[in-house]
Amino acid sequence: MSRYLDLCEELKASPKSWLVTGVAGFIGSNLLQRLLDLDQVVVGMDNFSTGNPHNLESVRLKVTPEAWDRFTFHPWDIRDLDQCHKACAGVDIVLHQAALGSVPRSIKDPIATHQSNVDGFLNMLVAARDAKVHRFVFASSSSVYGDDPGLPKVESRTGNPLSPYALSKVIDEGYAAVFGRTYGFKPIGLRYFNVFGPRQNPEGPYAAVMPRWIAALTRGETCLIHGDGETSRDFCFVANAVQANLLAGTAPEGPLGEVFNVSYGGTTSLTRLYWMIAERLGAIRTDLSPRDPEYTPPREGDIRHSQADLTKIKTLLGYEPTHSVAEGLDELVPWFAALPSRV
């Protein structure tokens, strides 16, 4: 944790210019808030295909007016190379978060996933290379491990991708490696493991499991668990993902061109997760009586278990996660419960 704390002090003393793509999204808006709190200058772009203007308004209300004045927003699309070039102009560090997430969405519409996650990613690589940005950090995914059964997941060992979404992230990592070998431009990839936290969308067919369950529980509805409930994930609170991005964005030459797992390093079954959420919500909303969840067939493309090995990111970047799943839920559940409406 000392490396991250030292970095935060260094950034406040010497502000940099950052570009955050997908800035109106869940992770992007949390990155924006942290960077503005650290007195950084931030350019953001988002076409609102999955991002939400409410997330930007939430950040505005959380930071000082002076901090908000250091933020410039563009409603641009990473599928437009010219707009990517404009966004990267004069920027020191790029944190590329924009993508179409969700395994089920990619199975339903692989073309849209490819256009955003591969074509858009390549546009950003080219634009950042041409602008000679100092660091380029991009969001990859634990889905690249595919059908590899080994646990915990180690960066050097992956299997066959199980969905178009997973394949898009495999391709992104391949392009990043090729740019390193061909142009000497070496991005850093972050393989996120099931990130959760405030501003995650609870609505729609592709909503993440935690906000979807919290929203359903507050309405007194029965929650669905895909599979037998013993499927497990290495859930990562968003503050841990923010830390990883800032460490990667300011990394020395050594880790350039590498990919890193980003998570907490543990496992939680879906049934256990459900009751952790229900217990916390019940303590806040005493009028609620959570029902037993309903179990449904497993989703196509889902893996059975996932857990991150964090040796590499701890060793090379000095990463130390600050929030366990329980600690993250202690922040997330009250945040969602306090929302006047869930958008």
N, C-alpha and C positions, 0 to 999 in steps of 0.2 A: 504493500500500500504506500510505502514511503516514496517510491518512484513516481506514482501518480500524484501524490500530494506535492512533491517537489515540482512536477511538471505544471500543475495548476498555478503555483506561485510564479514560475518562470513565464507562463503565458500572460498573466496579469501584468507582469513587469515589461513584457515585450510583445504586444498584440500582433497577430498575424491576420491575413485575409483568407477566409475559408469559403468554399462553395459546398453547399449541401443539396444534393439532388433528392427529390422525393421529400422535400422539407416539410410539407403539410401532412406527411404520413406519421405513423405512430413513432417509429424510431427517429425519423428525421426531425420531428418537432422536439423530441427530447434532446437531441443533439443541439438543435438551435438554442434551446433555453440554456443549456449548460455553457455553450460557447459565449452567449451574450452575458451570462453571469460572470464569465471570466474576462470580460472587457474586449472580446474579439470582434472583428469586423466580419459579417456574414452575408454572403449572397445566397439566395435560395431559389430553386426552380421546382415547379410541380405543375402538372397538367390536370390535377384533380381527378384522374381516372380512379384512383383509390384513396388519395389524400383528401383531407377535409379542411375547409377554411376555418372551421371551429377550432381546429388544433392550433392554427396560427394565432387566432384570437386568444386562446387559452395562454399561449406563451406571452403575448403582449400584456396580459393582465398580471402575469407572474414576475415580469422584469420591470426595471425602472424605465421611465420615458427616455432617459439618456441612452440606455442600453438598446431600446427598440429603434432608436434613430440610427444605430449602427447596422441595421438589417435592411437589405434591399431584396425585394421579392420580384420574380418574373414568372408569369404563368406559361412557361415554356415546356416543350416536349422533347425528351431525349431522342425521340425518333427523327428529329429535325437536326441535321448536322450543323447547319448555320446557327441555330439557336444554341447548340452546345458550344460552338466556338465563341459566341458572344458571352456566354456564361463563364467560360474559363479565362477570359481576358483579365489579366492583372491579378489573378488569384494565386496564393501561395500553396494551398492545400485543398484537395478535392476529397470529399467524403461522399461516395456514390452509393446512395440508398435506393434510388428509384428502381422499381421493378413491379411486375405483376406477380404477386405471391400466390400461394395455395396450390397444392397438388391436385385437388379435385377440379379447380378452375382450368389448370393446364391440360388435364385429360379431356375436358369438355371442349376447350378451344386452344389447341396447341399453336395455332398460327399467331394469335394475339400474344401468347406467352413468348414465342420466339421473337416477334417484332419488338417487344419492349425489353426483354431480358438479354437478347443476343444482339439484334440490330442496334438497339439503343445503347447497349453497353459498348459496342464497338465504336459508335459515334463519340461517346464520352472519352474512350481511350485515345482516339485520334485527336480530338479537340484538346485534351489535356497535354498530350505529347506536343502538339503544335504550339501550345501556349507556354510550354516549358515549365509547367507547374512543379513545385518542389517535391510534393508527395501526392500520390493517388491511392486512396484506400477504397476498397469496394466490398459490398455485402455479398458474400457467398452463402452457402447453406450446408447444414449437416446432411441434407438429402443427397449430397454427392457420394456419401458412403454406400448408398444403394443396398444391394443384397449381401454386402460383406458382413458375416456374422460376428466378427471379433468385437469384444468389448474390453476396455473402453476404446473409443475410436481414436486412432492415431493418424496424423495428417498424411503419412507416407503410404497408407494402405486403404484403398477404396475398392468398391465393388462395381457392379453394373447398375446404372441409374434405373429407377423404377417408375419414372413419370417424365413427361415433357418438361415439367418445372425442374426436376433434378438434372436432366440433361442440359437444360439451358445454363445452369450454374457450372456444370462440368465444362461446357464450351467456354464460358466466361473465364474460368481459370486457365484454360488452354490458351485463349487469346492473350491473357495477361502474361503468361510465360513466354509466348512467342514475341510479344512486344519487348520483353526484357532481352531476349536473345538477338532480336533483329535491330532494334532501335536504341538499346541501352536504357529504355524507359521501363522502370521496374515497379509495377503496382504491388500493393500488399492486399491480400484477400483475407476476409474474416468469415469463417464458417460458423454462422449463428446456429445455436441449438435452442429452438423453441423460446424465443424472447417474449416476455410478457411485461405488462405494466400500464400505467395511466396513458390514456388517449388511444388505446387499442379499440378498434371498432367492434361493438358487440352485435351488430345487426348484419343481415344479409346471409346468403348461402355459404359464403366463404369466410365467415367470421372465425376468429381464433377461439379455442375452446374455453379459456378462462373467462373472457368478457361475455361470451355467449351464455355460459352457465350462470354467471352472476346476474345478468339481465333476466334470464328465465326464472331464477330463484326469487328475484324481487317481485316477479309477477305471479308467483305461486304455481309455476308450471313445472312439469316433470322434465328433468334433464336427460338427454340421450348420451350414452357412452358407446362408441363404436367398438365392437369386439367384446371380450369377456371381462374387461376392466383391468386385466393384469398387464396390458401393454404399458410400457414405461418410457418416460422421457427425462432428459436432463434439462429441466426448465431453467431459463436464464432471465433474471430480472433486468429491466432495461438499463438501470444504472451501471450494471456490469458491461453491457454492450457499449454504452457511452464511453466508459473508461477505456475499453479496448480501442475504440476509434481514435480517441485523442492520443493514446500511446503510439498507435500505428502511424497517425498523421504527423507525428514529430519524431519518428524513429530514426536512428542513425543509419549509416549506409549498410551495416551488416545484415539487418533483417529484410532489406528491400528485395522484392520479387518472391517473398515467401507467402504461404497461407497458414492461418492459425485457427484453431478451434477457439470459440468464445462461448463460455457457459459458466456454470458453477462447479460442475464436476461430480454431481450426484445423480441419483435416479429416484423418480416418484411414479408410482403406478397411477393410472387414470382414476381408479376407484379411490385411492388414498387422496389424490388431489381434490376430487369432488368433495369429500367430507372435510378436508382442510378449509375449503372455501365456504362450505355450508356452516361449519362451526363458527367461523369469523363473522359471517353475515348474520347468523342467528344471535350473536352477542350484540350486534348493532340494531337489528330489527327484531325485537322480541315478539312482534306480531306474526312473524313468519314461522312456519313449521315445515322444514325441508322434507321432501319425500325421498324415498329410495330412488336412485336413478334407474332408467330403463336401458337395457343392453340390446344393441342392434348388431347386424352383421358388420364385420370389419370393412373399412373403406378400401377401395382399390388403390394400390400404389403406396399404402402405408407400410412402414417397417414395424417390427415387433418391439424392439428395444433400442435405446440410444443413450449413450453416455460418452462424454468428452474426456479425452486425456488432455490435460492443460499444461503438461511439462514444457512444451515448446514455447507457448506464449508467456509463461511465467519466466522462463529462462532468458529469452531473447528480448522481450518487451517490458518485463517487470510487472506484468499483470497480476493483480491479486483481487479476486472478486469480493465485493463488499456485502452482497446480499444473498443469503440462501433462499430457497423457495419459500420457506416459512416467513422469513423477514420481508421478502418481496410481497407476499400476500398480506402481511400486516399493513403495508402501505397501499396496495392496490384495492383491496375490498372496501375500506372506508372511502377511498376516492370515488369509486363507482357508486357506492351507496349514497353519497352526498350529491350526486348529479341531479339537477332538477328534471332533466330529460336525457335520454341516452341516444346520442346521435353518432 
